[in-house]
Amino acid sequence: MPLKKSQTNVVFFLAFLNGLAAFGIDSSLPAFDEIRPDIGLLEGSNQISLIITIYIIGVSIGQIICGPFTDRFGRIASLKFGLAIYMIGALGSLLSQNLLTILIFRFFWGLGSSVPASMRTTIARDLYSGNEMAKVMSKIMAVFLLGPIITPLISEGFLTFTNWRVVYSLGIILGGVGILWSLWFGETLPTNKRRALNWEITTKSFKKIFSTRITIGYVLAVTFGQGAFVIWLSSSQPVFDLVYGKANQFAVIFSILGIPMAIAFFASNRFISMFGAKRVAIFSVGFSVLINTTSLLLAITSNGSPNFWIWLLLVGSSNIFLSLLTPIGLSLALEPMGDLAGTASGVAGAVSLGGAGLLAAIFSTQIKYSVTPLALGYLLYSTISFFLIFFAESTQRKIPKNFSVT
């Protein structure tokens, strides 16, 4: 008997699925030093970052592939298949003895992760629309952030008495839990709304997605917003180590920074109800632009090494406001898509995540002994994101302040 889909059940289920995708990254970051010698890399080798990059590439490519399949075969059948690949990827990664092997399995782990990653918006769009969906998505993100808060700490704790392979084995267990939970949760796409799987229909679907200004505008806005955040994700550990000499504090501080982000996601629901999703998105990104301007000026005037705590406060605050754009922007992007939710969600996820990874690489590769490239990237991408919101909304569309569950 499928679980009754109350909003609480939806929020926790989709947050868990989103957490599965994030686990592949969050469990790896504290284990870099332990993984290097086990796969034949020298101490301090930057090649270890490839296990994050290839994972993100797998997630990005997978979301494009899985979208049409979820619209054809349903959400739960697709999810079970994706989680099976997820578990195989995790198993292969923990058994790997060299860089090439672990990269191959990390890619498959990412492919498997793409299905639960896309379900956050796909299933949410099946059940909600407009501002109601934006509020639910914000709650999902708030609960999801429990993962990035505790996973690095759990990983760090495990590494004190065991090794990274045991940490990766948790991915297999979590994948199995996801399969069981999905069977309990039940399908959200009725049979009569499923779309045939053929190239012509898929091509038309993609054309509609990329020709709908609201959709592509918000997807690109989210892409640039996430691009700034991925600079932090990929470069925070080296900054702690090389710029500030605080590598031993990284896992704890990284986790603590997730707490105000979670609180902000819960609080944003009230503002969405009062002012509408569009205004909250504009305010959030606009305020981030102001913070990033301050951060860049501070970095330039301090020769790339401002006071650690002031820098952390500024970048942490910017992360909060930029993060709010993701659930709101994706909700507004999917609003016109209707029964194309699966395909549209896959495209949105692939473009935003893949694009963010590429955008982040431009600046993260420049970060060595200075935070100035990080601050510059944050300011540039948040500013572009801000103007893309206006581009998306320049179609005279009016969004009512409240939507009911469909």
VOPAGU-2260 file (C-alpha; in pm, 1 decimal, decimal comma):
REM VOPAGU-2260
SITE   aa  ch    i         X         Y         Z
SITE  MET   A    0       0,0       0,0       0,0
SITE  PRO   A    1     163,0     328,7    -109,0
SITE  LEU   A    2     219,9     585,9     162,5
SITE  LYS   A    3     -32,4     869,8     169,3
SITE  LYS   A    4     140,6    1165,4       9,8
SITE  SER   A    5     105,2    1430,2     276,2
SITE  GLN   A    6     333,4    1729,2     235,8
SITE  THR   A    7     551,6    1606,7     523,5
SITE  ASN   A    8     598,9    1267,7     357,5
SITE  VAL   A    9     678,3    1430,7      23,7
SITE  VAL   A   10     932,2    1668,2     179,7
SITE  PHE   A   11    1123,8    1398,8     370,1
SITE  PHE   A   12    1119,8    1148,3      83,1
SITE  LEU   A   13    1245,4    1396,7    -176,2
SITE  ALA   A   14    1499,5    1542,0      67,1
SITE  PHE   A   15    1633,2    1190,5     122,7
SITE  LEU   A   16    1660,8    1132,1    -252,8
SITE  ASN   A   17    1843,9    1460,0    -294,0
SITE  GLY   A   18    2070,5    1360,0      -7,1
SITE  LEU   A   19    2160,2    1036,1    -187,0
SITE  ALA   A   20    2299,7    1237,7    -475,7
SITE  ALA   A   21    2490,7    1470,0    -241,7
SITE  PHE   A   22    2634,5    1178,9     -40,8
SITE  GLY   A   23    2870,0    1089,0    -325,0
SITE  ILE   A   24    3034,1    1431,3    -286,6
SITE  ASP   A   25    3003,0    1505,9      83,9
SITE  SER   A   26    3142,9    1168,7     189,4
SITE  SER   A   27    3446,0    1211,5     -36,1
SITE  LEU   A   28    3570,8    1559,2      55,1
SITE  PRO   A   29    3709,5    1474,6     403,7
SITE  ALA   A   30    3865,2    1153,2     269,2
SITE  PHE   A   31    4089,5    1298,3      -2,1
SITE  ASP   A   32    4409,8    1241,5     194,6
SITE  GLU   A   33    4315,5     877,1     264,2
SITE  ILE   A   34    4202,0     797,9     -90,8
SITE  ARG   A   35    4515,9     931,5    -264,0
SITE  PRO   A   36    4767,9     664,3    -157,0
SITE  ASP   A   37    4515,4     381,1    -199,5
SITE  ILE   A   38    4466,3     460,6    -569,3
SITE  GLY   A   39    4829,7     536,8    -647,9
SITE  LEU   A   40    4834,3     917,2    -621,7
SITE  LEU   A   41    5111,7    1116,1    -459,4
SITE  GLU   A   42    5047,7    1314,2    -143,9
SITE  GLY   A   43    4882,7    1647,3    -226,4
SITE  SER   A   44    4803,3    1546,7    -585,5
SITE  ASN   A   45    4528,3    1764,3    -736,6
SITE  GLN   A   46    4415,2    1469,0    -949,4
SITE  ILE   A   47    4207,8    1352,0    -653,9
SITE  SER   A   48    3955,9    1627,9    -737,1
SITE  LEU   A   49    3869,7    1430,4   -1050,9
SITE  ILE   A   50    3661,4    1191,4    -841,7
SITE  ILE   A   51    3429,0    1486,0    -767,6
SITE  THR   A   52    3436,7    1622,9   -1122,2
SITE  ILE   A   53    3358,3    1289,0   -1288,6
SITE  TYR   A   54    3077,8    1226,8   -1041,3
SITE  ILE   A   55    2916,5    1562,7   -1124,8
SITE  ILE   A   56    2954,4    1489,7   -1497,5
SITE  GLY   A   57    2775,9    1158,0   -1445,4
SITE  VAL   A   58    2490,9    1328,3   -1260,8
SITE  SER   A   59    2459,6    1592,6   -1534,2
SITE  ILE   A   60    2457,4    1350,8   -1828,4
SITE  GLY   A   61    2229,0    1109,3   -1647,1
SITE  GLN   A   62    1959,5    1369,2   -1585,0
SITE  ILE   A   63    1920,8    1437,5   -1956,9
SITE  ILE   A   64    1895,4    1065,4   -2028,8
SITE  CYS   A   65    1658,6     976,8   -1745,3
SITE  GLY   A   66    1408,3    1258,8   -1801,4
SITE  PRO   A   67    1222,7    1107,2   -2099,8
SITE  PHE   A   68    1231,8     763,5   -1934,7
SITE  THR   A   69    1064,1     891,5   -1618,1
SITE  ASP   A   70     789,8    1047,5   -1833,9
SITE  ARG   A   71     741,6     714,9   -2013,9
SITE  PHE   A   72     781,1     445,4   -1747,1
SITE  GLY   A   73     687,9     642,9   -1436,4
SITE  ARG   A   74     886,4     784,2   -1148,2
SITE  ILE   A   75     924,6     481,3    -921,4
SITE  ALA   A   76    1029,8     227,2   -1186,0
SITE  SER   A   77    1293,5     473,1   -1311,2
SITE  LEU   A   78    1404,1     547,3    -956,8
SITE  LYS   A   79    1457,5     180,1    -870,8
SITE  PHE   A   80    1669,3     132,4   -1183,3
SITE  GLY   A   81    1875,1     442,1   -1107,4
SITE  LEU   A   82    1935,9     339,8    -747,5
SITE  ALA   A   83    2053,9      -4,0    -862,1
SITE  ILE   A   84    2319,2     168,6   -1077,1
SITE  TYR   A   85    2395,6     394,7    -778,6
SITE  MET   A   86    2471,9      92,7    -559,3
SITE  ILE   A   87    2687,4     -70,8    -828,5
SITE  GLY   A   88    2883,7     253,7    -869,3
SITE  ALA   A   89    2941,0     283,1    -494,5
SITE  LEU   A   90    3051,3     -80,6    -471,0
SITE  GLY   A   91    3290,1     -50,1    -765,0
SITE  SER   A   92    3434,7     272,7    -623,4
SITE  LEU   A   93    3512,9     125,6    -282,6
SITE  LEU   A   94    3680,8    -177,9    -444,0
SITE  SER   A   95    3894,5      31,0    -682,3
SITE  GLN   A   96    4273,5       9,6    -659,3
SITE  ASN   A   97    4377,0     277,4    -909,4
SITE  LEU   A   98    4267,3     616,1   -1041,7
SITE  LEU   A   99    4122,2     492,3   -1371,9
SITE  THR   A  100    3902,8     229,0   -1209,2
SITE  ILE   A  101    3765,9     460,0    -943,3
SITE  LEU   A  102    3689,8     727,1   -1205,0
SITE  ILE   A  103    3493,2     475,6   -1413,4
SITE  PHE   A  104    3284,0     366,0   -1116,6
SITE  ARG   A  105    3248,2     719,0    -984,3
SITE  PHE   A  106    3099,1     810,1   -1322,5
SITE  PHE   A  107    2847,0     524,7   -1290,9
SITE  TRP   A  108    2777,9     630,7    -933,4
SITE  GLY   A  109    2698,9     976,3   -1070,5
SITE  LEU   A  110    2474,9     829,9   -1342,5
SITE  GLY   A  111    2279,2     643,7   -1077,6
SITE  SER   A  112    2262,1     956,7    -862,8
SITE  SER   A  113    2107,7    1150,8   -1150,3
SITE  VAL   A  114    1773,9     973,4   -1108,9
SITE  PRO   A  115    1711,6    1056,9    -740,8
SITE  ALA   A  116    1859,8    1402,6    -805,6
SITE  SER   A  117    1601,7    1475,9   -1076,1
SITE  MET   A  118    1313,2    1337,6    -869,1
SITE  ARG   A  119    1321,3    1636,5    -634,4
SITE  THR   A  120    1169,2    1861,6    -898,7
SITE  THR   A  121     991,4    1593,2   -1104,2
SITE  ILE   A  122     776,9    1447,0    -825,8
SITE  ALA   A  123     727,2    1790,3    -669,2
SITE  ARG   A  124     591,0    1916,1   -1004,2
SITE  ASP   A  125     361,0    1612,2   -1026,8
SITE  LEU   A  126     199,1    1717,0    -700,7
SITE  TYR   A  127     231,8    2096,1    -681,3
SITE  SER   A  128     268,3    2407,1    -895,6
SITE  GLY   A  129     373,1    2770,1    -876,3
SITE  ASN   A  130     435,7    2928,4    -537,3
SITE  GLU   A  131     311,3    2618,9    -355,5
SITE  MET   A  132     577,5    2414,6    -529,8
SITE  ALA   A  133     840,0    2679,5    -448,1
SITE  LYS   A  134     749,9    2656,5     -78,0
SITE  VAL   A  135     763,0    2276,9     -81,1
SITE  MET   A  136    1095,5    2283,4    -265,4
SITE  SER   A  137    1236,8    2520,8      -3,4
SITE  LYS   A  138    1129,4    2281,7     272,4
SITE  ILE   A  139    1290,4    1994,1      80,6
SITE  MET   A  140    1615,4    2188,7      58,6
SITE  ALA   A  141    1602,3    2272,4     429,9
SITE  VAL   A  142    1562,6    1906,4     529,4
SITE  PHE   A  143    1812,7    1797,6     263,9
SITE  LEU   A  144    2078,6    2020,9     418,6
SITE  LEU   A  145    2087,7    1789,3     717,6
SITE  GLY   A  146    2290,2    1562,6     487,5
SITE  PRO   A  147    2570,1    1809,4     406,3
SITE  ILE   A  148    2570,4    1912,4     771,8
SITE  ILE   A  149    2622,1    1564,8     918,4
SITE  THR   A  150    2778,9    1365,6     632,1
SITE  PRO   A  151    3125,1    1529,3     646,8
SITE  LEU   A  152    3123,2    1484,4    1025,4
SITE  ILE   A  153    3019,9    1119,2     995,4
SITE  SER   A  154    3281,6    1065,2     726,8
SITE  GLU   A  155    3548,6    1235,2     940,6
SITE  GLY   A  156    3441,0    1023,8    1239,2
SITE  PHE   A  157    3460,2     698,7    1043,9
SITE  LEU   A  158    3803,4     793,9     913,5
SITE  THR   A  159    3939,5     813,6    1269,5
SITE  PHE   A  160    3897,8     439,1    1322,3
SITE  THR   A  161    3842,3     289,6     976,8
SITE  ASN   A  162    3897,4     385,1     610,5
SITE  TRP   A  163    3725,0     558,4     322,7
SITE  ARG   A  164    3606,5     228,7     172,0
SITE  VAL   A  165    3380,8     174,2     473,1
SITE  VAL   A  166    3242,7     525,4     429,8
SITE  TYR   A  167    3162,2     448,7      65,6
SITE  SER   A  168    2986,0     128,9     171,4
SITE  LEU   A  169    2724,8     347,2     339,4
SITE  GLY   A  170    2624,2     451,1     -13,1
SITE  ILE   A  171    2518,4      93,8     -87,0
SITE  ILE   A  172    2306,5      82,5     227,0
SITE  LEU   A  173    2146,4     418,9     152,9
SITE  GLY   A  174    2066,8     310,2    -203,5
SITE  GLY   A  175    1887,2       3,3     -70,1
SITE  VAL   A  176    1688,3     218,7     173,1
SITE  GLY   A  177    1591,8     443,3    -118,5
SITE  ILE   A  178    1451,6     149,4    -316,6
SITE  LEU   A  179    1242,3      28,8     -23,6
SITE  TRP   A  180    1117,0     379,4      55,9
SITE  SER   A  181    1020,6     440,0    -308,9
SITE  LEU   A  182     805,2     125,2    -309,0
SITE  TRP   A  183     629,4     251,6       2,8
SITE  PHE   A  184     589,4     605,7    -132,3
SITE  GLY   A  185     420,4     500,7    -456,9
SITE  GLU   A  186     388,4     638,4    -810,4
SITE  THR   A  187     299,9    1003,8    -879,7
SITE  LEU   A  188     260,6     993,9   -1259,3
SITE  PRO   A  189     -71,2     838,1   -1368,5
SITE  THR   A  190     -58,5     592,4   -1657,7
SITE  ASN   A  191    -278,9     815,8   -1874,5
SITE  LYS   A  192     -26,5    1101,9   -1847,6
SITE  ARG   A  193     277,1     902,6   -1959,4
SITE  ARG   A  194     442,4     997,0   -2285,6
SITE  ALA   A  195     557,2     761,2   -2558,3
SITE  LEU   A  196     932,8     716,3   -2580,6
SITE  ASN   A  197    1036,9     809,6   -2931,4
SITE  TRP   A  198    1283,9    1049,6   -3083,9
SITE  GLU   A  199    1027,2    1280,3   -3245,4
SITE  ILE   A  200     834,6    1341,9   -2922,5
SITE  THR   A  201    1156,3    1378,6   -2723,7
SITE  THR   A  202    1289,3    1631,9   -2975,8
SITE  LYS   A  203     968,0    1833,8   -2956,6
SITE  SER   A  204     985,2    1821,8   -2578,8
SITE  PHE   A  205    1340,5    1955,6   -2577,1
SITE  LYS   A  206    1243,3    2225,8   -2826,5
SITE  LYS   A  207     959,1    2340,8   -2602,6
SITE  ILE   A  208    1186,6    2352,0   -2300,0
SITE  PHE   A  209    1456,0    2560,0   -2470,7
SITE  SER   A  210    1207,3    2790,3   -2647,8
SITE  THR   A  211    1009,2    2873,8   -2334,9
SITE  ARG   A  212    1168,5    3192,8   -2210,0
SITE  ILE   A  213    1052,0    3158,1   -1851,0
SITE  THR   A  214    1189,2    2805,2   -1830,3
SITE  ILE   A  215    1528,6    2856,3   -1986,9
SITE  GLY   A  216    1570,7    3198,0   -1823,4
SITE  TYR   A  217    1528,1    3060,3   -1474,1
SITE  VAL   A  218    1735,1    2750,6   -1551,9
SITE  LEU   A  219    2024,9    2973,5   -1659,7
SITE  ALA   A  220    1976,4    3197,4   -1355,4
SITE  VAL   A  221    2004,0    2890,7   -1131,5
SITE  THR   A  222    2305,8    2772,2   -1332,3
SITE  PHE   A  223    2504,4    3088,8   -1265,0
SITE  GLY   A  224    2390,2    3100,2    -903,1
SITE  GLN   A  225    2502,3    2741,7    -851,9
SITE  GLY   A  226    2822,0    2816,8   -1043,5
SITE  ALA   A  227    2925,4    3051,1    -762,9
SITE  PHE   A  228    2837,1    2795,2    -496,2
SITE  VAL   A  229    3030,5    2516,5    -672,4
SITE  ILE   A  230    3341,6    2738,4    -658,3
SITE  TRP   A  231    3303,6    2715,2    -281,0
SITE  LEU   A  232    3227,5    2343,9    -292,3
SITE  SER   A  233    3534,7    2257,9    -497,0
SITE  SER   A  234    3775,9    2512,4    -345,9
SITE  SER   A  235    3683,6    2555,1      19,4
SITE  GLN   A  236    3913,6    2278,7     143,8
SITE  PRO   A  237    4222,4    2416,4     -40,8
SITE  VAL   A  238    4137,0    2769,0      81,3
SITE  PHE   A  239    4117,5    2648,9     440,3
SITE  ASP   A  240    4449,2    2468,1     395,8
SITE  LEU   A  241    4663,3    2690,0     170,7
SITE  VAL   A  242    4533,5    3039,2     248,3
SITE  TYR   A  243    4444,2    3010,6     616,4
SITE  GLY   A  244    4618,6    2696,2     743,6
SITE  LYS   A  245    4299,7    2559,8     898,1
SITE  ALA   A  246    4264,1    2226,5     716,7
SITE  ASN   A  247    4199,2    2045,0    1044,8
SITE  GLN   A  248    3890,1    2261,8    1106,1
SITE  PHE   A  249    3741,1    2218,3     760,2
SITE  ALA   A  250    3488,7    1937,7     822,7
SITE  VAL   A  251    3341,8    2099,6    1133,2
SITE  ILE   A  252    3311,6    2450,4     988,9
SITE  PHE   A  253    3182,3    2318,5     654,4
SITE  SER   A  254    2906,7    2134,8     841,6
SITE  ILE   A  255    2818,5    2425,8    1069,5
SITE  LEU   A  256    2769,6    2656,4     770,8
SITE  GLY   A  257    2482,4    2434,4     657,9
SITE  ILE   A  258    2275,2    2517,4     966,7
SITE  PRO   A  259    2186,8    2881,6     881,1
SITE  MET   A  260    2119,6    2771,9     522,4
SITE  ALA   A  261    1862,1    2520,1     644,6
SITE  ILE   A  262    1698,8    2784,3     866,4
SITE  ALA   A  263    1684,9    3025,4     572,4
SITE  PHE   A  264    1503,2    2770,6     355,0
SITE  PHE   A  265    1234,6    2723,8     619,2
SITE  ALA   A  266    1203,2    3100,1     672,0
SITE  SER   A  267    1174,8    3169,2     298,5
SITE  ASN   A  268     833,9    3001,6     285,6
SITE  ARG   A  269     679,5    3286,3     482,9
SITE  PHE   A  270     823,9    3542,6     244,2
SITE  ILE   A  271     709,6    3345,2     -61,5
SITE  SER   A  272     354,1    3350,0      79,5
SITE  MET   A  273     375,5    3723,5     147,0
SITE  PHE   A  274     555,3    3850,3    -161,4
SITE  GLY   A  275     557,1    3569,8    -419,3
SITE  ALA   A  276     843,7    3352,9    -542,9
SITE  LYS   A  277     965,4    3596,8    -806,7
SITE  ARG   A  278    1021,6    3883,3    -560,6
SITE  VAL   A  279    1198,3    3653,8    -313,4
SITE  ALA   A  280    1430,0    3534,0    -591,3
SITE  ILE   A  281    1513,6    3890,3    -696,2
SITE  PHE   A  282    1579,9    4001,1    -339,3
SITE  SER   A  283    1792,8    3697,4    -255,2
SITE  VAL   A  284    2020,6    3722,6    -557,0
SITE  GLY   A  285    2032,6    4103,4    -540,0
SITE  PHE   A  286    2142,7    4092,6    -176,4
SITE  SER   A  287    2404,3    3833,8    -268,2
SITE  VAL   A  288    2543,9    4073,8    -529,2
SITE  LEU   A  289    2589,8    4338,5    -258,2
SITE  ILE   A  290    2762,2    4090,7     -25,7
SITE  ASN   A  291    2991,3    3967,8    -304,3
SITE  THR   A  292    3086,3    4324,6    -395,1
SITE  THR   A  293    3194,4    4378,8     -35,7
SITE  SER   A  294    3380,2    4047,3     -33,6
SITE  LEU   A  295    3574,0    4129,6    -349,8
SITE  LEU   A  296    3674,5    4476,1    -224,4
SITE  LEU   A  297    3791,4    4321,0     102,1
SITE  ALA   A  298    3993,9    4055,1     -81,9
SITE  ILE   A  299    4161,8    4310,1    -308,6
SITE  THR   A  300    4254,9    4545,6     -23,3
SITE  SER   A  301    4398,6    4262,9     188,5
SITE  ASN   A  302    4616,0    4109,5     -84,5
SITE  GLY   A  303    4386,1    3808,4    -122,4
SITE  SER   A  304    4392,0    3705,3     243,9
SITE  PRO   A  305    4133,3    3893,2     452,2
SITE  ASN   A  306    4056,8    3808,0     812,5
SITE  PHE   A  307    3937,9    3446,4     812,7
SITE  TRP   A  308    3622,0    3498,3    1016,3
SITE  ILE   A  309    3510,5    3806,4     823,9
SITE  TRP   A  310    3570,3    3625,3     495,4
SITE  LEU   A  311    3380,9    3319,5     621,6
SITE  LEU   A  312    3086,6    3533,8     732,7
SITE  LEU   A  313    3063,9    3702,5     392,6
SITE  VAL   A  314    3094,6    3388,0     180,6
SITE  GLY   A  315    2860,2    3197,5     412,3
SITE  SER   A  316    2598,5    3474,4     387,2
SITE  SER   A  317    2628,6    3482,8       9,6
SITE  ASN   A  318    2582,9    3105,5      -4,2
SITE  ILE   A  319    2258,8    3135,9     191,8
SITE  PHE   A  320    2104,3    3388,9     -46,4
SITE  LEU   A  321    2229,6    3219,4    -362,9
SITE  SER   A  322    2103,3    2881,1    -242,3
SITE  LEU   A  323    1750,4    3016,3    -202,8
SITE  LEU   A  324    1738,8    3071,8    -578,0
SITE  THR   A  325    1773,5    2701,4    -660,5
SITE  PRO   A  326    1436,7    2569,2    -534,5
SITE  ILE   A  327    1252,0    2888,6    -625,9
SITE  GLY   A  328    1407,0    2921,4    -972,1
SITE  LEU   A  329    1354,3    2557,1   -1064,9
SITE  SER   A  330     993,1    2572,9    -944,1
SITE  LEU   A  331     919,5    2874,1   -1163,9
SITE  ALA   A  332    1109,3    2717,2   -1454,4
SITE  LEU   A  333     895,9    2401,2   -1444,6
SITE  GLU   A  334     564,3    2580,6   -1399,9
SITE  PRO   A  335     480,3    2592,6   -1775,1
SITE  MET   A  336     600,1    2238,1   -1843,8
SITE  GLY   A  337     302,3    2034,7   -1716,6
SITE  ASP   A  338     331,5    1668,5   -1818,7
SITE  LEU   A  339     682,8    1733,8   -1950,0
SITE  ALA   A  340     798,4    1762,6   -1588,6
SITE  GLY   A  341    1028,9    1460,1   -1605,1
SITE  THR   A  342    1207,1    1564,9   -1923,8
SITE  ALA   A  343    1215,6    1931,0   -1820,3
SITE  SER   A  344    1349,1    1845,3   -1475,6
SITE  GLY   A  345    1623,3    1634,2   -1630,7
SITE  VAL   A  346    1726,1    1911,8   -1867,7
SITE  ALA   A  347    1710,7    2173,1   -1592,0
SITE  GLY   A  348    1921,1    1958,3   -1361,4
SITE  ALA   A  349    2175,5    1873,9   -1629,1
SITE  VAL   A  350    2213,9    2230,9   -1752,9
SITE  SER   A  351    2227,8    2386,4   -1406,3
SITE  LEU   A  352    2460,1    2130,6   -1246,8
SITE  GLY   A  353    2681,5    2066,5   -1548,9
SITE  GLY   A  354    2694,3    2434,7   -1635,6
SITE  ALA   A  355    2769,7    2526,5   -1275,6
SITE  GLY   A  356    3058,8    2279,8   -1269,9
SITE  LEU   A  357    3210,1    2428,8   -1585,6
SITE  LEU   A  358    3159,5    2785,7   -1465,0
SITE  ALA   A  359    3314,0    2706,7   -1127,5
SITE  ALA   A  360    3620,6    2547,4   -1287,3
SITE  ILE   A  361    3712,1    2880,7   -1449,9
SITE  PHE   A  362    3777,2    3035,5   -1109,9
SITE  SER   A  363    3844,5    2741,9    -879,3
SITE  THR   A  364    4153,9    2645,2   -1080,9
SITE  GLN   A  365    4294,2    2994,7   -1011,7
SITE  ILE   A  366    4263,8    2964,7    -634,6
SITE  LYS   A  367    4596,7    2886,5    -468,4
SITE  TYR   A  368    4706,0    3131,3    -201,7
SITE  SER   A  369    4438,6    3397,3    -247,9
SITE  VAL   A  370    4058,0    3416,2    -212,2
SITE  THR   A  371    4034,5    3694,0    -472,9
SITE  PRO   A  372    3946,2    3457,1    -762,9
SITE  LEU   A  373    3667,3    3307,9    -550,2
SITE  ALA   A  374    3528,1    3652,0    -463,5
SITE  LEU   A  375    3548,0    3764,0    -827,1
SITE  GLY   A  376    3367,2    3452,1    -948,5
SITE  TYR   A  377    3095,2    3497,3    -688,2
SITE  LEU   A  378    3032,6    3858,0    -789,4
SITE  LEU   A  379    3034,8    3790,8   -1163,4
SITE  TYR   A  380    2802,7    3490,5   -1153,1
SITE  SER   A  381    2557,8    3635,2    -901,0
SITE  THR   A  382    2528,7    3951,9   -1111,5
SITE  ILE   A  383    2456,7    3752,7   -1429,0
SITE  SER   A  384    2203,8    3541,6   -1238,2
SITE  PHE   A  385    2030,0    3858,3   -1116,3
SITE  PHE   A  386    1977,5    3989,6   -1469,6
SITE  LEU   A  387    1868,2    3647,9   -1600,4
SITE  ILE   A  388    1573,7    3654,4   -1357,6
SITE  PHE   A  389    1450,3    3972,6   -1525,6
SITE  PHE   A  390    1509,1    3812,1   -1865,6
SITE  ALA   A  391    1291,5    3516,4   -1763,0
SITE  GLU   A  392    1014,6    3739,8   -1631,7
SITE  SER   A  393    1003,5    3981,4   -1925,8
SITE  THR   A  394     712,0    3794,7   -2087,5
SITE  GLN   A  395     435,2    3980,7   -1903,1
SITE  ARG   A  396     352,5    3667,2   -1708,1
SITE  LYS   A  397     163,9    3716,8   -1385,5
SITE  ILE   A  398     197,8    3463,1   -1108,7
SITE  PRO   A  399     -77,4    3447,5    -847,8
SITE  LYS   A  400      55,7    3457,7    -495,2
SITE  ASN   A  401     -98,7    3124,9    -399,0
SITE  PHE   A  402    -137,2    2799,0    -586,6
SITE  SER   A  403    -323,4    2495,7    -463,9
SITE  VAL   A  404    -201,0    2137,9    -479,3
SITE  THR   A  405    -294,6    1980,7    -811,5
